[in-house]
Amino acid sequence: MNKRELYFLLKEKYNWNEGKINNLLEGITAIVETDGNLKEEIQELAKDIELLNKSYPVDYLIGWKEFLGTKIYLQYKPLVPRPETEYWVELAINTIKSENKKILTNINVLDIFCGSGCIGISIIKKIKNVTVTFSDISGNALKQTRYNLKQNNIIKGFNVIKSDVFKHLPKQKFDYIFANPPYVAIRAEVGKEIFHEPSKAIWGGDDGLKIIRTFLTNLKDFCHPKTKIFMEFGEDQNEDIKNILENYGYVFEFHKDQFGKWRYISIKLNTF
Ligand SMILES: C[S@@+](CC[C@H](N)C(=O)[O-])C[C@H]1O[C@@H](n2cnc3c(N)ncnc32)[C@H](O)[C@@H]1O
């Protein structure tokens, strides 16, 4: 546990004010108040601190995470949305906006591997005339997506479908596809917090590319000639992904994240 996590926990879950938090963090105040509620709160806080010390994600304790200005709830424990994802999704949304300035027809977007729904929900909130299909193999992820849609007062303009990659999706051509698949290699060194997140959201087989391969192999059936695809991948996977893509004749560009690491790719069937 670090001080920053504890600070967020106390602020967002326990609604403590700055003074009280700082007193605790600086060790000035021993919390010995006898008020019944406070005792319960302190007991709960002690449990939370124990969990933080075991690298349990602070965002699960708080119960939500902000993603592109939207509150994304996490009570069904999907993958915690990451700032690296937020970064490329914002850029991709700007691309869609600039490519569709004059188009008034509906834009069809697929948020495959949707998890909490953070990507598709941001798209619905930021782009007019859009229909988003959310899909994931995990029932909990889909429950979370539905919950987050409801919490954000989104009642139309979406479908939620349980599917193993593309297998159970109706044959449809999407205008844009957003994909953040599980891509961590089984033996990769990872932070301890990852072991508290759903394994399906993280692991991509021996080389991390198992789900990515299935995705790229079946992608064409869901694309028309102008479809644009954005996909996140793990650090150092760009060369392997390049090799896979060259087998399919796609046109693609790799992009770096906010930390200067190759992190996502945009793909088209033909030219950009
Ligand atoms: C890295 S998480 C991405 C979650 C969310 N889109 C985000 O960016 O925070 C990957 C998601 O893929 C889902 N998933 C794993 N294997 C899958 C498969 N074979 N078919 C469909 N979804 C799968 C997991 O359940 C998980 O929700």
The ligand as an SDF file (V2000), in Angstrom:
LIG
                    3D

 27 29  0  0  0  0  0  0  0  0999 V2000
   -8.1180   -6.3030  -20.8900 C   0  0  0  0  0  0  0  0  0  0  0  0
   -9.8330   -6.5440  -20.4710 S   0  0  0  0  0  0  0  0  0  0  0  0
  -10.5190   -5.0730  -21.2200 C   0  0  0  0  0  0  0  0  0  0  0  0
  -11.7000   -4.5140  -20.4780 C   0  0  0  0  0  0  0  0  0  0  0  0
  -12.1370   -3.1150  -20.9280 C   0  0  0  0  0  0  0  0  0  0  0  0
  -12.4160   -3.0580  -22.3370 N   0  0  0  0  0  0  0  0  0  0  0  0
  -11.0760   -2.0780  -20.5790 C   0  0  0  0  0  0  0  0  0  0  0  0
  -10.4310   -1.5600  -21.4930 O   0  0  0  0  0  0  0  0  0  0  0  0
  -10.8980   -1.7900  -19.3880 O   0  0  0  0  0  0  0  0  0  0  0  0
  -10.2190   -7.8620  -21.5610 C   0  0  0  0  0  0  0  0  0  0  0  0
  -11.6560   -8.3750  -21.5370 C   0  0  0  0  0  0  0  0  0  0  0  0
  -11.7390   -9.4480  -22.5000 O   0  0  0  0  0  0  0  0  0  0  0  0
  -12.6060  -10.4440  -22.0130 C   0  0  0  0  0  0  0  0  0  0  0  0
  -12.2680  -11.7100  -22.6840 N   0  0  0  0  0  0  0  0  0  0  0  0
  -11.2760  -12.5820  -22.3980 C   0  0  0  0  0  0  0  0  0  0  0  0
  -11.2900  -13.6180  -23.2560 N   0  0  0  0  0  0  0  0  0  0  0  0
  -12.3040  -13.3920  -24.1150 C   0  0  0  0  0  0  0  0  0  0  0  0
  -12.8190  -14.1030  -25.2310 C   0  0  0  0  0  0  0  0  0  0  0  0
  -12.3030  -15.2670  -25.6260 N   0  0  0  0  0  0  0  0  0  0  0  0
  -13.8800  -13.5780  -25.8970 N   0  0  0  0  0  0  0  0  0  0  0  0
  -14.4220  -12.3970  -25.5060 C   0  0  0  0  0  0  0  0  0  0  0  0
  -13.9970  -11.6900  -24.4400 N   0  0  0  0  0  0  0  0  0  0  0  0
  -12.9340  -12.1750  -23.7570 C   0  0  0  0  0  0  0  0  0  0  0  0
  -12.4050  -10.4450  -20.5170 C   0  0  0  0  0  0  0  0  0  0  0  0
  -13.5170  -10.9930  -19.8590 O   0  0  0  0  0  0  0  0  0  0  0  0
  -12.1590   -8.9480  -20.2260 C   0  0  0  0  0  0  0  0  0  0  0  0
  -13.3450   -8.3200  -19.8310 O   0  0  0  0  0  0  0  0  0  0  0  0
  1  2  1  0
  2  3  1  0
  2 10  1  0
  3  4  1  0
  4  5  1  0
  5  6  1  0
  5  7  1  0
  7  8  2  0
  7  9  1  0
 10 11  1  0
 11 12  1  0
 11 26  1  0
 12 13  1  0
 13 14  1  0
 13 24  1  0
 14 15  1  0
 14 23  1  0
 15 16  2  0
 16 17  1  0
 17 18  1  0
 17 23  2  0
 18 19  1  0
 18 20  2  0
 20 21  1  0
 21 22  2  0
 22 23  1  0
 24 25  1  0
 24 26  1  0
 26 27  1  0
M  CHG  2   2   1   9  -1
M  END
$$$$
